[in-house]
Amino acid sequence: MSKEDQFEEKCKAIFQMFDIDGDGQLTEEEIMKGYHMFDMNPTEEDIKQTMKDLDIDESGTIDYDEFKSLMWKIDQDEERDNVAQAFRKFDRRRRGYLDKRQFSSVLNAAIKGESGEKFSKEDVDKFFKVVDTDNNGKIDLEEFITAFTGEVDIFASIRKPEYEVKAEAEEQKQET
C-alpha cells in the first residue's frame, strides 16, 4: 500500500470515529468528543479556533476534505520531526550539518535492514550531490528533511544522468 493510500485510510478512519452521527460533517461537539477519544482535553476556545481554522467554506461544520487538510499538516509535521530527529542522531558533534562520511552512514543505515548491502562510494557521491542543493559540501537540516520526506526522490536520482539530477535539484531549491 502506498504512503498516500495509508494516509487516506488513516484520515477516513479518524474522521469516521469523530463523525458520531455519520452525516459526513463534524460539529464542535463531535470534534470535542473526538479529541477526548485520544485523551486530549482542549478548551472550548481551542475547539472554536479549530473550527475557525478548518471550516474553509464557513458552513459551521467540518467536512472530510477540510478535516483531511488538517491531518495532512499534522502528518507532514510529524514526518519532518522524525527526519529531524534522525539528522540529529547522525550529527553527533552538533555542527548543524553532515559531511559525506556521516551521510554515507545515514544511507547505509537506511538500507541495512533491507538487504544488508552497502552503497558504493559512487552511489554515495551521487546521492550527496543531489541532496547538497547549495553545493557547499555539507548536508544541512533543511536539505536532509527535503531529501528524506519524499519531497525529492533521491533514490531515483542515481539512475539519471548527472545533468538531469542537478537540474531537478536546482528546480526544487527554487520552489522552496
N, C-alpha and C positions, 0 to 999 in steps of 0.2 A: 504494500500500500504506500502510495507516495506521501510525502510530507504534507502536501496540500489536502489530500484526502483525509489524512489523520486529523488535520486541523479542522476541516469541515465537520467530521464526525464528532469531534470533541465539542465544537460550538453547538451543534444540534442537540447533543445530549444535555449540555448545561442549560441551553435555552428551554428545552422541554421540562427540565427539573424546575426552573424558575416559573414557567408558564403554567401555574397551578390549574387554571380553568380551561386550558387548552385552546384559547381563542387566537393564538398567534401574536398576541400583544402583551407586553409586560407593563403592569401598573406599578405605581410606587410601592404599594403593599406587597406585590409579588417580588419585587426587587429586594425589599427589606427581608422577606421570608427566605429568599434565595441566599442572601448574604448569611443569614442565620444558619442555613444548612452547612455552610463552610466555616462555622464557628467564628464568624465575623460580626461585630456589633457596631455598625455605622449609626450615626445620629440621624435624626430626621433631616437635618440640614445637609448631611452628606448625601442622602438619598435624593433630595431636591436638586442638589448640584449635579449628581449623576444623571438625573432626568434632563436637566437643562443641557448638559454636555452631549448627551446621546440622542435626544429627541430632535433630530435634524428637521423633520417635517412639522414639528411643533403640534403634533396630534394629541399630546398628553400621555402617550404610551410609547413604548419602545418596541419596534418590530424586529424581526430576525436580522435584517440587513444592518440596522442600527446597532444591534447587540453584537453582531459579528465584527463590526469595526472596532468596538471596544476590545473584544477578545483578540483581534489581530494585534492591536497596540500592546496589550499585556503579553502576548506570546512573543512578539518581537523584543520587547524589553527584557523578558526572561532569557531569551536566546542570547542577546547581547551581553547580559550579565554573566551567563555561563561561559561564553567565549572569553570575556574579560578576565574571569577567574582563571581560565586555562592559561591565558597570556601571563598573568602574574605568577603562576606556578613555574613557568619556564624562564621568566625574568627574575632569576634568583638574586641578582645583585641590585634589583630595583632601579635599573637605569632608565626605564621607560621605553626600552626597545630590545629587540632580539637581533643578535648577529647571525650570520649564516650557519654557524655551528649549532647555535641554540634552535634556530629554525629547522635545521635538519632533524634535531631531536623531536621537535613537535611533529613533523611529518612522519617520522618513523614510529612514534608512539601512536599516531592515528591509525596506522595500518598493522601494527604489531599483532593485534587481536584478530585481524582479518586473515593474514597469510603467514605471518612470521618472517616475511621478507623485509628487506630494507630498500629504500630508494637509492638509486645510483647517484653519484656526485653530479652527473649531468642533469638528472631529473630535479635534484635539489636546486641546482643553479637556475633551471628554467622556472621552477615554482617561485624562487626568490625574486627573479626579475619581474614576474607578474605581480607579486604581492607588494614589492617595494616600488610603489607608484611614483614616489618623488625622487627615486634613483639616488638616494643618499647612502646606500649600503647598509641600511638598518630597517627593520620592520617595527614600526611604532604601533601603539594600541589600536588606533583607528584603521590602519592598513590591515592589521590582524583580524579585527572584527569584520571588516568588509570581505576579506577572503574566506572566513570561516562561518559566516552567517548565510552563505548561499547567495550573496549579492553578486559574486563573481564565481564562475566555475573554474577554479584553479586547476582542477584535475584534467579538464578537457584541454587546458592550455598547453600541456606538454606534447600534445599530438598536433599542434598547429605550428605553422612557420612563425619564426620569431617576430617578423614584421606585423603579423596579424595580432599576436599577443600584445605587443607594445601599443598598437592602435586601440585595442579594446581597453587596455589598462588606462590609457590617456582619456578615452571617452568616458570611462567610469569616473575618473578623477574629476573631469569637468562637470559631471552630473551632480557631484556632491558639493 
